[in-house]
Amino acid sequence: MADTRNEGKGEKRPAGAREPMPAIEVVEPVGKRVLIRKDEDKKITKGGVHLPDKIEIPTLTGRVVAVSAEIARNEDYPIQQYDRVLFNPKHAIPVDFEGDNRLFVVPIEDVVAVFRKS
């Protein structure tokens, strides 16, 4: 039995062949920037008080998702993918890439600390 899915399209594909997978879109920071996934805002205080949905304690921490090639080559910046960092959000650029929009492109100058286990 012949595959008729592509009839009239000028493209022949063997029967049972799968459609090509769509390309995965990635965000790669350029210049002296990193891509950070911001940690979720806290809904419970340290004292255990549950906050209403409209009130959250803003966090300035997150995980590095990607570093630019310039940062990766520069040994003056001890930051790598998956590092947990503290950052100043003043110059952070939100990336409208996911529904929850927790991705930010951040200048390396605004990364103020890297959390390390000793």
C-alpha positions in Angstrom: 0.0 0.0 0.0 1.4 3.4 -0.9 1.7 6.3 1.4 -0.6 9.1 0.2 0.1 11.7 2.9 2.3 13.7 0.6 0.4 13.3 -2.6 0.4 16.4 -4.7 3.1 18.0 -2.6 6.0 16.9 -4.9 7.6 15.2 -2.0 7.9 11.4 -1.7 8.5 9.7 1.6 8.5 6.0 2.1 5.5 4.4 3.8 5.9 4.5 7.6 8.5 7.4 7.5 8.1 9.9 10.3 7.6 13.6 9.9 10.9 15.5 10.6 11.2 16.8 14.2 10.8 20.5 14.5 14.1 22.3 15.4 14.6 23.0 19.1 14.9 26.7 19.8 17.7 27.6 22.2 18.8 30.9 23.7 22.5 31.6 23.6 23.7 34.7 25.4 26.3 36.9 23.6 28.9 39.3 24.9 29.5 39.3 28.6 26.2 37.8 29.6 24.7 34.6 31.1 21.3 33.1 30.9 19.7 32.4 34.3 16.6 30.6 35.3 15.3 32.5 38.3 14.4 30.4 41.4 10.8 30.3 42.3 9.6 33.1 44.6 9.0 31.9 48.1 5.5 31.5 49.4 6.5 30.6 53.0 8.6 32.8 55.3 11.4 31.4 57.4 9.1 31.6 60.4 6.7 29.3 58.6 4.0 31.8 57.7 2.2 31.0 54.5 1.8 34.0 52.2 -1.2 34.6 50.0 -0.8 34.0 46.3 -0.5 37.7 45.5 2.4 38.3 48.0 5.7 36.7 47.4 9.2 37.1 48.7 11.2 38.1 45.7 14.3 36.1 45.1 17.5 37.2 43.4 18.9 33.7 43.0 18.9 31.3 40.1 20.7 28.6 38.1 22.9 29.4 35.2 21.4 27.8 32.1 24.0 29.0 29.6 27.1 31.2 29.4 28.3 33.2 26.4 31.4 32.0 24.6 33.2 35.1 25.8 32.5 34.3 29.5 33.4 30.6 29.0 36.8 31.5 27.6 37.6 34.1 30.2 39.2 32.7 33.4 38.5 35.9 35.3 34.8 34.8 35.6 34.6 31.6 37.6 31.0 30.8 36.5 29.8 27.7 34.7 26.6 26.2 33.5 24.4 24.9 36.4 26.0 27.2 39.0 23.6 28.7 41.5 24.1 32.4 41.6 22.9 35.6 43.3 22.2 38.4 40.8 21.0 42.0 40.6 17.9 42.0 38.4 18.2 45.7 37.5 19.6 45.1 34.0 18.2 41.6 33.6 16.3 41.1 30.3 13.4 38.7 30.5 13.3 36.0 27.8 9.7 35.3 26.6 10.6 31.7 25.9 8.5 29.8 28.4 5.1 30.3 29.8 6.3 31.0 33.4 9.0 33.4 32.1 11.7 32.7 34.6 14.6 33.0 32.1 16.7 36.1 32.1 19.7 37.3 30.2 21.9 39.0 32.8 25.1 41.0 32.3 28.0 39.2 34.0 28.6 42.4 36.1 25.2 41.8 37.7 26.1 38.4 38.9 27.3 39.2 42.4 28.0 35.8 43.9 28.3 32.1 43.1 27.1 29.5 45.7 29.8 26.8 46.2 29.8 23.8 48.5 32.9 23.6 50.6 
